[in-house]
Amino acid sequence: MRDLVIASQLLPSKKLMIVRLSGSINSCNFQRLEEAIENIFAQGFYRLLFDMGEVHEIALPGLGVFLNALLAAQRNGGSIVFANASPTLRGMLEMFELTSEFTLAENRQVALAAF
């Protein structure tokens, strides 16, 4: 199991934060993701693009982090888009009937166009 790596990059022209994740999001590290998102929100950015291309595993607590982040972003006029969503993430969203809540894009370029 690979640890979670979180890297963020500000895209000032669109006033959004790109968050590249890699590794696994599990019950041991989901709080790190939650803290990273809270820090982004504290900077005033509520438009987030998560590049999920290198995420190999997402446990239920990770999905909860994304759902809470989506609600917080929407309350503040923002949104969340997933780029390069894995079949695992897509399957979890379908299982919990959340596909209509999140925007999924094939790649980062398509995701950027969603903003």
C-alpha positions in Angstrom: 0.0 0.0 0.0 1.4 3.4 -1.0 1.1 6.3 1.3 -0.9 9.4 0.3 1.0 12.2 -1.5 -0.7 15.6 -1.8 0.6 18.4 -4.1 -1.3 21.5 -4.8 -0.9 24.2 -7.4 -2.7 27.5 -7.6 -4.1 28.5 -11.0 -4.7 32.2 -10.6 -6.4 32.8 -13.9 -9.3 30.6 -12.9 -9.1 31.2 -9.2 -8.8 27.6 -8.5 -6.5 25.1 -6.8 -5.3 22.0 -8.5 -4.7 19.2 -6.1 -2.8 16.2 -7.4 -3.2 13.1 -5.3 -1.2 9.9 -5.5 -1.1 6.7 -3.5 -3.9 5.4 -1.4 -6.6 7.3 0.6 -7.4 5.1 3.5 -8.5 5.1 7.2 -4.9 5.8 8.2 -4.4 8.9 6.2 -7.7 10.4 5.2 -7.3 13.1 7.9 -4.2 14.4 6.0 -6.4 15.0 3.0 -9.1 16.6 5.1 -6.5 19.0 6.6 -5.1 19.9 3.2 -8.5 20.7 1.9 -9.3 22.8 5.0 -6.0 24.7 4.5 -7.0 25.5 0.9 -10.4 26.7 2.0 -8.8 28.8 4.6 -6.9 30.6 1.8 -10.2 31.4 0.2 -10.2 28.9 -2.6 -13.4 27.0 -3.1 -12.9 25.8 -6.6 -10.9 22.6 -6.5 -9.7 20.3 -9.3 -8.5 16.9 -7.9 -6.2 15.0 -10.3 -6.9 11.4 -9.3 -4.7 9.8 -11.9 -2.3 8.2 -9.5 -4.7 7.3 -6.7 -4.8 3.5 -6.4 -7.3 3.0 -3.5 -10.0 5.1 -1.9 -11.5 3.8 1.3 -14.9 5.0 2.6 -13.4 7.7 4.9 -11.8 9.3 1.8 -15.1 9.5 0.0 -16.5 11.2 3.1 -13.8 13.8 3.0 -14.7 14.5 -0.6 -18.4 14.8 0.1 -17.8 17.2 3.0 -15.4 19.2 0.9 -18.0 19.4 -1.9 -20.7 20.7 0.5 -18.3 23.3 1.9 -17.2 24.4 -1.5 -20.8 24.7 -2.7 -21.8 26.8 0.4 -19.1 29.2 -0.6 -19.9 29.4 -4.3 -17.3 26.9 -5.4 -17.2 23.4 -6.9 -15.1 20.3 -7.1 -14.1 18.5 -10.3 -12.3 15.1 -10.5 -9.8 14.6 -13.3 -8.6 11.2 -14.3 -11.0 9.4 -12.0 -10.3 5.8 -11.6 -12.8 3.0 -12.0 -12.7 2.6 -8.2 -13.7 6.2 -7.6 -16.4 6.0 -10.2 -17.7 2.7 -8.8 -17.9 4.2 -5.3 -19.8 7.3 -6.5 -22.2 5.0 -8.3 -22.7 2.7 -5.4 -23.6 5.6 -3.1 -25.6 7.4 -5.8 -23.3 10.4 -5.9 -22.4 10.5 -9.6 -24.8 13.5 -10.0 -23.1 15.4 -7.2 -19.6 15.3 -8.5 -18.2 16.4 -11.9 -15.9 13.8 -13.4 -13.6 14.6 -16.3 -11.4 12.3 -18.5 -8.3 14.4 -17.9 -7.1 17.6 -16.5 -7.7 19.7 -19.6 -11.4 18.6 -19.7 -11.6 19.3 -16.0 -10.3 22.8 -16.4 -12.9 23.5 -19.0 -15.6 22.6 -16.4 -14.7 25.8 -14.4 
